[in-house]
Amino acid sequence: MTLSLQSTYKLVSGYEIPVVGFGVYQTPSDVTEKVTLKALELGYRHVDCAKVYGNEKESGAAIRKSGIPRSQIFYTSKVPSSSMGYEEAKKAIEESIAAANLGYIDLMLIHAPYGGKEARRGTWKALVEAQKAGKIRSLGVSNFGIKQLEELEAYIQSGGGGQIAVGQYEIHPWCPREDIAEWLRKRNVIVEAYSPLVQATRMKEPVLQTLSQKHGKTPAQILVRWSLQKGYVPLPKSVTDSRILENSQVFDFMLSEEDMASLKLNEYAPVCWDPVQDCKI
Ligand SMILES: NC(=O)c1ccc[n+]([C@@H]2O[C@H](COP(=O)([O-])OP(=O)(O)OC[C@H]3O[C@@H](n4cnc5c(N)ncnc54)[C@H](OP(=O)(O)O)[C@@H]3O)[C@@H](O)[C@H]2O)c1
């Protein structure tokens, strides 16, 4: 299948998700509108934001100002760990919707599983209500371990309602999370890969340098391409115009089976936070 920046996958909710997202974590709020507009101008149609990033307002403004029909852009936000539980989540969801000011949010994730079982259930209940009210189109989770995924699945099946459409995780060759990806894949849940560039900490690794020379592509492009070929939705972040473009130019080459095998590293070295390991309850 030939993909492009505007290709989409179908979610279990019935909506379409563009195969690459533009991340805005750690993007200062005073540059968010400008860089997000740049990304949209270059062809990105998917913006990955969160309440804790402090730039929902600016991300939404860029989407509104882009002149691209709202229906063609996919916007994600997340319920923060500090807002777990029904009442708190309800409030956080309303605040995110108001801040982005886009009418609806395409995808709302629970940012992390912290807070315990009851808080997770309450948060999911608030998400399902917002979805039923047409304020959110698709629901998902981020950083949930298999234990919490199974707990949520049981809750959904026992009448909690909703569907896990997306699972978002730190995933790259140094943190592949094959077990979680497999769990999600079996249920047709789309896997989003955050920190797909390993936060630029591995660009000089010999394996990336070799593939980079072989394909005439940058290490960042190799990483985004790896993610796409694994069937994931990578969410590269940059505040640099040339890199925003570079990270999107990944549809004119293919990693061979051998290339992909060379990126199978048997490592577990996350670079971001790691609630999957840290959340024990
Ligand atoms: N759900 C979660 O818990 C969670 C956690 C983390 C991230 N995320 C999402 O995933 C997105 C991406 O993850 P991330 O921001 O952690 O890291 P990332 O995308 O792996 O890396 C971003 C870093 O790489 C640099 N960079 C970007 N393109 C480059 C290129 N072509 N060559 C060299 N360096 C490049 C950026 O610098 P410049 O910006 O200076 O260009 C920035 O320092 C986030 O923005 C967010 O949307 C979600």
Ligand as a Chemical Component Dictionary entry (heavy atoms), coordinates in Angstrom:
data_LIG
# 
_chem_comp.id                   LIG 
_chem_comp.type                 NON-POLYMER 
_chem_comp.pdbx_formal_charge   0 
_chem_comp.three_letter_code    LIG 
# 
loop_
_chem_comp_atom.comp_id 
_chem_comp_atom.atom_id 
_chem_comp_atom.alt_atom_id 
_chem_comp_atom.type_symbol 
_chem_comp_atom.charge 
_chem_comp_atom.model_Cartn_x 
_chem_comp_atom.model_Cartn_y 
_chem_comp_atom.model_Cartn_z 
_chem_comp_atom.pdbx_ordinal 
LIG N1  N1  N 0  1.289  10.501 25.539 1  
LIG C1  C1  C 0  2.428  10.845 26.083 2  
LIG O1  O1  O 0  2.681  10.591 27.272 3  
LIG C2  C2  C 0  3.460  11.563 25.256 4  
LIG C3  C3  C 0  4.751  11.748 25.764 5  
LIG C4  C4  C 0  5.692  12.364 24.952 6  
LIG C5  C5  C 0  5.358  12.790 23.685 7  
LIG N2  N2  N 1  4.076  12.637 23.214 8  
LIG C6  C6  C 0  3.693  13.118 21.860 9  
LIG O2  O2  O 0  4.650  12.699 20.886 10 
LIG C7  C7  C 0  5.248  13.836 20.262 11 
LIG C8  C8  C 0  6.680  13.567 19.888 12 
LIG O3  O3  O 0  7.445  13.135 20.983 13 
LIG P1  P1  P 0  8.608  14.004 21.633 14 
LIG O4  O4  O 0  8.281  15.454 21.490 15 
LIG O5  O5  O -1 8.835  13.453 22.995 16 
LIG O6  O6  O 0  9.912  13.619 20.815 17 
LIG P2  P2  P 0  10.414 13.362 19.313 18 
LIG O7  O7  O 0  9.409  13.748 18.318 19 
LIG O8  O8  O 0  10.969 11.988 19.309 20 
LIG O9  O9  O 0  11.679 14.333 19.243 21 
LIG C9  C9  C 0  11.566 15.716 19.271 22 
LIG C10 C10 C 0  12.998 16.278 19.317 23 
LIG O10 O10 O 0  13.677 15.927 18.113 24 
LIG C11 C11 C 0  14.140 17.100 17.457 25 
LIG N3  N3  N 0  13.954 16.874 16.023 26 
LIG C12 C12 C 0  12.794 16.917 15.332 27 
LIG N4  N4  N 0  12.979 16.613 14.043 28 
LIG C13 C13 C 0  14.313 16.389 13.900 29 
LIG C14 C14 C 0  15.105 16.052 12.792 30 
LIG N5  N5  N 0  14.576 15.865 11.588 31 
LIG N6  N6  N 0  16.451 15.920 12.994 32 
LIG C15 C15 C 0  16.994 16.090 14.218 33 
LIG N7  N7  N 0  16.267 16.410 15.311 34 
LIG C16 C16 C 0  14.932 16.557 15.161 35 
LIG C17 C17 C 0  13.287 18.214 17.984 36 
LIG O11 O11 O 0  13.984 19.436 17.923 37 
LIG P3  P3  P 0  13.311 20.841 17.439 38 
LIG O12 O12 O 0  11.898 20.854 17.936 39 
LIG O13 O13 O 0  14.191 21.834 18.112 40 
LIG O14 O14 O 0  13.402 20.870 15.951 41 
LIG C18 C18 C 0  13.051 17.782 19.420 42 
LIG O15 O15 O 0  14.175 18.090 20.211 43 
LIG C19 C19 C 0  5.056  14.931 21.312 44 
LIG O16 O16 O 0  5.220  16.227 20.768 45 
LIG C20 C20 C 0  3.664  14.643 21.793 46 
LIG O17 O17 O 0  2.701  15.088 20.863 47 
LIG C21 C21 C 0  3.139  12.008 23.987 48 
# 
loop_
_chem_comp_bond.comp_id 
_chem_comp_bond.atom_id_1 
_chem_comp_bond.atom_id_2 
_chem_comp_bond.value_order 
_chem_comp_bond.pdbx_ordinal 
LIG N1  C1  SING 1  
LIG C1  O1  DOUB 2  
LIG C1  C2  SING 3  
LIG C2  C3  SING 4  
LIG C2  C21 DOUB 5  
LIG C3  C4  DOUB 6  
LIG C4  C5  SING 7  
LIG C5  N2  DOUB 8  
LIG N2  C6  SING 9  
LIG N2  C21 SING 10 
LIG C6  O2  SING 11 
LIG C6  C20 SING 12 
LIG O2  C7  SING 13 
LIG C7  C8  SING 14 
LIG C7  C19 SING 15 
LIG C8  O3  SING 16 
LIG O3  P1  SING 17 
LIG P1  O4  DOUB 18 
LIG P1  O5  SING 19 
LIG P1  O6  SING 20 
LIG O6  P2  SING 21 
LIG P2  O7  DOUB 22 
LIG P2  O8  SING 23 
LIG P2  O9  SING 24 
LIG O9  C9  SING 25 
LIG C9  C10 SING 26 
LIG C10 O10 SING 27 
LIG C10 C18 SING 28 
LIG O10 C11 SING 29 
LIG C11 N3  SING 30 
LIG C11 C17 SING 31 
LIG N3  C12 SING 32 
LIG N3  C16 SING 33 
LIG C12 N4  DOUB 34 
LIG N4  C13 SING 35 
LIG C13 C14 SING 36 
LIG C13 C16 DOUB 37 
LIG C14 N5  SING 38 
LIG C14 N6  DOUB 39 
LIG N6  C15 SING 40 
LIG C15 N7  DOUB 41 
LIG N7  C16 SING 42 
LIG C17 O11 SING 43 
LIG C17 C18 SING 44 
LIG O11 P3  SING 45 
LIG P3  O12 DOUB 46 
LIG P3  O13 SING 47 
LIG P3  O14 SING 48 
LIG C18 O15 SING 49 
LIG C19 O16 SING 50 
LIG C19 C20 SING 51 
LIG C20 O17 SING 52 
# 
